[in-house]
Amino acid sequence: MEHAFPSQPWAKAYEAAINGNPSYVTAGKDWTHGAVAMVVKADLSIDIAQDMAVVVDVNAGHCRAATYMPAEEARKTAPFVIEGPYDNWKKLIVENLDPIKTLMQGKLKLTKGHLPTIIRYVESSKQLLASAQNVATRFLR
């Protein structure tokens, strides 16, 4: 079953995909820096009326939870916040772009958190992306 990106069903399927990815268990084992919020900017053309986020609570190679929520709430609670327009998130997932390079090129922006910390976890980021690619996803455009 396909899940619309972004949505709560997609977030739950993403959580399961992360926890089902043995390469993430290894690559993410040293990540103990807290949740990461992936903020999709408001886009009325696809009925996203406000900035929304998928908050991924990852710790030591395990995803404790993935939750879809208003970005305002995510910005307050997640220690790391990455923001960007819908089309850039879609390209990241569909085209298998390098997540760190995408940040460095400004296609997505780290608006909260310590960039050098994120950069140290290149393989972990790639495995989170691989997990997203394993979610049966229906993109809104």
N, C-alpha and C positions, 0 to 999 in steps of 0.2 A: 504494500500500500504506500503510495506517495504522500508526502507531507509537504504542505506549503511552507516555503521559506520566506520570512521567519514566522514561527508560530510555536505554541506550547507543544503540540504533538511533534514538531520537528525537533525541538529542544530535547524532548524525552528520547526520541530515536537517536539523536546525537549522543546523549549520555550513554545509551546502550552500545553504540558503535565505538565510543572511546574505550569503554570497559571491555569490549570484545576484541580490542586491537592489542595483541601481545607485544607488538613493537612499541606502542605507546607506554606500556608498563615499564619497559626497559628505558626508553628515552626520557620519560617523565619522572623517573624515580627520585631525582634530586630536586624537583620543583616542589617547594614548600612555601611559596611566596603569596599564596592566596588566589582567590577567584579572578577570572578574567571576563570582563564584559565586552561583548562584541556588539557595538551599537550600529544599527541601521538607521540612517537619517530619514526623517519624515519625507514621504513622497506621495502626494495625493493622487498621482496617476495610477498608483497600484494600491490605493486605499490604506496607506500607512499615514495616518493623520498626525502622529507625533513620533519623535525619535523613540525607537524600541530597541531592546537589547536581549540577547541570549547570554545569560551569565553562566559561565562554566566554572564550577567549584572543583578544581583539580588539585590533588595533593598526592605527592609521592607515587605517581604512576597510576592513580585511580581517580575517576570522576565521581565525586560524592553526590553531585546534583547538577543538572542543567535546567535553567529556568528562564522562561520568556517573561519579560516585564517591561514597564515603561523605563526608558533610559534615565529619567530623572532619579528614580529609585536606585538603579544600578550604579549610577555615578557616585551616589552617596556611600554605597556598601562595598563595591568591588575595589580592591587595591590597584587593579590594572584595568584601564578602559581604552579600547581601540574603537575608533569611529570612522565611518565612511558611508558614502552613498550606496544604495542598493546594488547598482550595476557593478561597482567595484568588488563588493562581497561576492556577487554571482560569478564574476570573472575569476576571482581567486579560487573558488570551488571548481568551476567547470573547466577552466584552463590550466588547473594545477600550477598556479603561480607560486613562486617562493614567498612564503608569508613575511619573512624578515625583509626581503628585497622590496616587497610591496609597501612595507612601512617606510623604508629608507627612501623610496621614490615618492612618498607623499600620497600614494593612492588610498592608503588608510593612514590614520593618525593616532598615535598614542597620546591621549589627552590627560591621562592620569597614570602614574606609575613610573618606574625607573627603566629607561630605555636600555642601558647597559645590562640590566638583569635579563630583560627579554632577549637580547642579542645572544646571551650565553646559552640559550636553550633553542638553538636552531633546529636540531633533530626533533626535539619535543614538539615544536611548532609544526614541523612537517608532518609528524604523526597525527597531530590534532586535525590538520587539513585532510590527511588520508582518511581519517575517521569520518569527517564531514562528507567526503566523496562516497562513502559507503552507505550514507543515508539515502533512501529513495526520496528524492526531492522533486517537488513541482515548483518551478520558479514562476513568479507572478507576471513576468514578461521575459 
